[in-house]
Amino acid sequence: MVRRPLGNHHHGPDTLLVTPDTTRTERVTPPHQDNGTEAQDSGTEAQGNGTEALRDLLTRARVVLWDFDGPICRLFARHSAESVATGLVEWLAEQGLHGLLSDTERESPDPHAVLRAVDRRHPGSDLVEALEKRLTQEELRAAATALPTAWADPLVRTLKAVGRRLAITTNNSPEVVRQYLAGRDLLGCFAPHLYGRTHELGLLKPHPDCLHRALRALGAAPPAALMIGDTPSDLWAARAAGVPFLGYARNDRKARLLRDAGAEVVVRSLEPVLTLVRAQA
C-alpha cells in the first residue's frame, strides 16, 4: 500500500487556492428529496498563475475521472461516516471479535479503515465479505440523503456536452454510486464507467487499481486524463497511475491536507472549473 505521496512537496506558484470572497448555496432539488445542496464557498479569485494551471489541466484532459464522495456529493452529510464506523465495530463485537481490532482501529471515524483492518487479518474471508456488505448497506442509506456538491451537476453535464468522457473512480460501492447518480439524472453521463470497491480490498485507493480499470475501459492514455479528488489518497492513486490531478477542497482543512500531500492545483469550488470548461467549449 502506498503510505506517502510520490514526488516532492513543492508548493510554488502552480498552487491554485480559490479564495472564498462570497458564500453561495446552489439550490438544486434532487428528484428523490426536497432539500437543496450544501452551501459552498464559490470565490473565483485565483492566486498566482493558478488559473493558467487549471486551464492547462482542463485543456489536456480528454477523459475526466471523478472521485465520488467529495467532488460529486457529500455521501455521509446526514448519515455520518463516524456512526457507520462505530456500527461496524459494534457488529464485530457482537460476533465475539472485539479483540480483532486495535484500540486505534476501534476508534477510527472512517468505516473503510475498519474494513481494511479486518481484511489485513482475514483477507478474502467470509467475515470480510459480510462486513463489506454491511458497509454497502450503510452507504446506500447515506446515498438517499447525500448532499450534492455545489456546481458538480452542471460541471458533469457540461463536460459530457463538450465531448469529455467521464468515469467514477472511488472506494465506495459502485452500487451506491449508481443509485445516487440515477437519482440526480446523471447516470447517463458516466455509465457504464463506474469503478468502485471490489472484494479485493487491498486495491482500494491509494492503490491506482480503479483508475487503471477506468483507463483501460475508456482506451485512454494517463496523460490525456484528469482525476478530480478531495483526499491525499486520491492524489497518490492518480500519481501512481500517471494521471494529472485536480484537488477539490470544500474547507481549509481539506485544502491544507491536499497541499501538504503535494497537490499543485487545488480549488475551493467547482464553479471556476465550470467557467473555464464553458469558455473552452
C-alpha angles and dihedrals in degrees: 000000000000108000102177137031119271118237128016132318098235113155103187133140092308090074112105116199111172105215116221108235091159137024120224136178114212105219105213117150113212117220092244101048142027102229124104126233127281118280109255137183110255106179115147104198108120122200121227116338093328094123090057091049090051092047090052092051092051094044093055096043115099091162126040119202113198129201107220112215103059110013095045100030145331097258096187098038093122102013100052123225089222092059090048091052090049090050092053091050091049091049090053089051090052088056089055092254101116091125093054091086130055120240090257092051092048090054096046115124089208116088090198089059090056091048093048092049093055091044091053090057098038107020115193093000129144087248092059091046091052092047092049090051090052090051091050091053091051091049090051089053089049093049091063091064101028117137115234113235111249112262093005096109096051091041092054092048093046094049089051092047093053092052105264116143114229136205137170116233110184147142089231123095113278087223089062092048091050092051094049096045092047090053090053093044088242100113093097090059091062113018130147090016102083111133113181144139118336131183088269095084093176086072096063116119132309076054106081095225097115091048091049090051091050094048093048093049093047094044089232130151113230095241090056092056134076127207119209110199142150105211137062089245088061090052094048092048091050092049092048089052093045092243122142113245136221115192121214116198122180093192143018094265094056092044090053092049091052094047092047089052089055104263109160099193119041128166127195092206136024090225096090089048090054091047092054094046090052091048091052094049 
